[in-house]
Amino acid sequence: MATQSSRIAARLMVAPSVILLFVWMIVPLALTLWYSFRIYRLLSPERSGWAGFQHYAWFLNSPDFWLAISNTLLLVGGVLAITVILGILVALLIDQPVWGQGPLRILVISPFFVMPPVAASIWENLFMHPQNGMFASFAQGLGFQPILFLESYPMSSVIFIVSWEWLPFAALIFLTALQSLSSEQMEAAEMDGAGAMSRFRYIVMPHMTRSITVVILIQTIFLLGIFGEIYTTTQGGPGSASTTLPYMIFKQAVIAKDIGRAAAGGIIAVILANIVAFFLMRSMGKNLDA
């Protein structure tokens, strides 16, 4: 058992890193909050002053804001559905004892290490390009017109690209969960006459509940800030069809040069992300304690 002096010494040793981390997080957040109430435009720096809640009202009254919110939630929900379902299937597949199992697992995991803009550029130019893409070549070979993926189905295309990037992460977590499953339990169920589907439903899936929760929580945090794939492929278009909240904030900061309005959007994004994280932890956090 730790004594009072040892606990105090531990806190003193940890304090510098905690203070540094706190300052590193709180200073940008405080500046963002400050600028969100100020008039601060890079194209007209002479115009300055107190804006109050003007920037927040602009977002809440903008139809593009609510479209961006719905696109963000659609992106998160679509990617989670694809990566969880396919991740479980891929994990079950690569968990089987087959020849070349090691290289196969490396190939399955490798897309996760590709930088998001690079991955999006590969899919845009190598596969989805309406003239030179691989999908267009297949369609023309079968006598069909090529599909304009990024123009006709922008959000679906972005969801597909992001899912391809995050599928290896989900499969790796699920594979780890499968390998921790007791083989004696599976053999006992098989000897009792349980079929493959019954073993999967009543043994494998309950065992993977915690790993599924971890995947959903981690991916949701990162997917709420997806930006590089949209900037590389659709740039929020056509129109605002694939504009998410991070990309809308980017347009205000970089394109419109309105730092005050972009800061207000950033504060709104932080609040919404915390709300989503709160409800996720309330609804799914109990699985982590199981």
N, C-alpha and C positions, 0 to 999 in steps of 0.2 A: 504494500500500500504506500502511495506517495505521501510524504510528509508535507506540512504547510510550507516549509522553506523550499522544498524541491518544486512544489507547484508554483511558488512565486518566482523561483529562478527560471522555470520553464516559460512562464508568461513573459518575463523580461527578455529572454532570448528570442522569443517569437515576435515580440512587440515591434521591432524595427521593420520587419517584412510586412506585418499587418498594416502598420502606419503608411508605409510606402505604397502598398496596394490600394489602401483607402484613398490616399491623395491622388494616385494615378487614375482612379475611377471617378472620384467626386469632383475634381477640378474641371474636366471636360463636360460633365453633366451640369455643373453649376453654370459654366459659360454658355452652354446651349440653352439652359433655362433663361439666363439673362438676355441673350440675343433674341429669344422668342418673343419678348415683350418690347423689343426695340425696332425702329425703322432702320434697316441696314441693307442698302442696295449697292453693289459694287459698281454699277454703271452710273450711279448718281450719289457719290459719297457725301455730297454737300447736304443731301436730305437726310436728316437724322432726327431722333427724338423718341418719345415714348409712344408706343403703339397700343399698349394695353393688351386686350384679348382680340385685337383686330385680326391677327394672323390665324389664331385658332378658329375664329368665326368664319374666315375665308375657307378653311379646310372643311369645316362641318357643313357649310352651305354649298360646297362644290359637288356637282354630280360625279365628277371624275374621282373625287375622294372615296365616295361610297363604292364606285366601280373598282377602284384600286383595292379597297378592303375585301370585296367579294372575290377579286382575282387572287389576292394573297391567300385567303382561306381555301379557295379552290385549288391553288397550287399545293398548299400544305396537305390538304385532305387527299388529293389525287396521288401525290408522291407517297404518302404514308400507306395508302391502300395497296398500291402496286408493290412497294418494297417489302411490306410485311408479308403479303401473300406469296409473291415470287421468292422472297428471301427464305421463307420456310421450305418451299419446294426445292430451291437450289441447295439449301443446307442438307436436306434429306438425300439429295442426289449425290453430293460430294462426300457425304458421310459413308457411302457404301464402299466396301473394299474392292477397288478396281485397280487395274494396272495403270501406272502413271498418276496415282492419286495426288502426290505432292505437286508436280507441275500443273495439274488440273486446278488445284486450289489456288495456286499463284496466279493463274490466268483469270480465274473468277474474281479474285480480289483486286487485280491490277487496275481496273477502271477507277477505283477510289483514289488512286494516287495521281490521276491526271488533273491538272489545274482546270477549274470550271470554264474559263474563257477558251482554253485549248479544246476541251471536250465539246463545247458548244460549236466552235468553229469547225471541228471535224464533222459533226453531224450535219451542220448547215451546208458545207461545201462538198463533202464526200458522199453523203447519203440523201439529203433533202433538197439539193439544188434542182430546180425545175428543168434544167437543160443537161447538165453534166453529172448529176447525182446518180447514185446506184439505183435508187428507187425509180427514178425517171427512166433509166435504161430498161429496167424490168418491165415497167408499164408499157413502154414503146415496143418492146419485144413481144408483148402479148396483145398488141394492137389497141391499147388504151391511151388516153391522154394523161400525161404526167400530172400528179396532184401537187398543187401549190401549198405545201404543208404550212410554211411560215406565214403565208398570206391568208389562206382559207381557214386554217386551224391553228392559230398562233398559240393559244394557251395549252391546247392538247400537245403541241409539239414541244413546248417548253417543259411541260410536265413529264413527257417521255424522256427528254434529255436529262433532266434532273434525276429522274428515277434510275436511269442507267448509271449515273454517277454514284448514287447512294445505295443501290442494290447490293454491291459487295460488302458494305459496312453491315447492313442488316443480315446478310447471309453469314458473315463471319461471327457475329454475336449469336445467331441461332445455331451455328455449327458448334460453338463452344458449349452452348446449353445441351445440345444433343449428346456431346461426348461426355458430359457429366452425368448422363442418365444411367442408372444402374442396369447393367446387362442381365443380372440375375432376376430383376423384376420383369423385364421383357420376356425372358425365357420362361419364367413361371406362368406369365399370362398366356404364352403360346402353348405351354403344356396343358393349361386348363381349357384350351379350345378357343381362345380369343383370336379372331381374325386380324388381318393387317389394319383394317379400318378401325376396328374396335380398340386395338392397341394404340393407334394414333390418337383416337378421340379421348380415351379415358386415361392414358398414361403419358403420351408424348406431349399433347397440348397443355394439360395442367402443369407439367414440368417446365414448359417454355413460357408460362405466363409472366414470370419475372423478366425474362430476356425481352419479351415483346414490349413490356412496359418501358424498359430501358431504351429500346430502339425508338419508341414513339416519343418519349420525353426528349432525348438528345436530338433526334432529327427535327422535331418541331421547333426547338430553339434555333437551329441553324437555318431551317427552311423559311422562317419568318423574315430572314434577312437576305434572301436570294436576290442577287443583282447581276453578277457577271454573265450568266447565261442569257438573260433578257437583253442586256446591253449588246452582247455579241451577235445575237440572232435577230430579234424583232424590234429592238429599241422601243419597246412599249406599244408598238403598233400591231396591225393597222389602226390608226387613230389612237385610242386608249384601250384597245381590246386586250392587250397583254400587259398593261401597266399595273404593277403592284405598288404597294405603299413605299418600299425603299426606292423604287425607280421614280416614283412621283416626287419624292423628296430630293432625289438627285437632279431632276429636271428643274426644280425650283432653285437649287443651290448653284448648279453649274451652267445650265442653259439660260434661265431667267436671271441669274446673278442676284437673287433675293435671299440673302443669308438669314434675315429675320424670319421670313416665312418658312424657309427650310428648317430652321431651328425649331419652330413651332411644330412642324411635321415630325421632326425627330422626337420631341417630347411626347407627342401623341403616339408614335410608334412604340416608345418605351412603355407607356402606360398600357397600351393594348397587349404588348408582349407579356407584361407582368400579369395582366388579367388572365390571359390564356394559360400561362404557367401555373397560376394559382389554381384554376379549375382543373387542370391536368393533374396536379399534385393531389388535390382533394379527391378526385375521382379514381386515380390510378396509383397513388402513392401507397395505398394499403397493400398492393401486390408486392411492393419492395420489402415490406415488413413480414411477409408470409414466410 
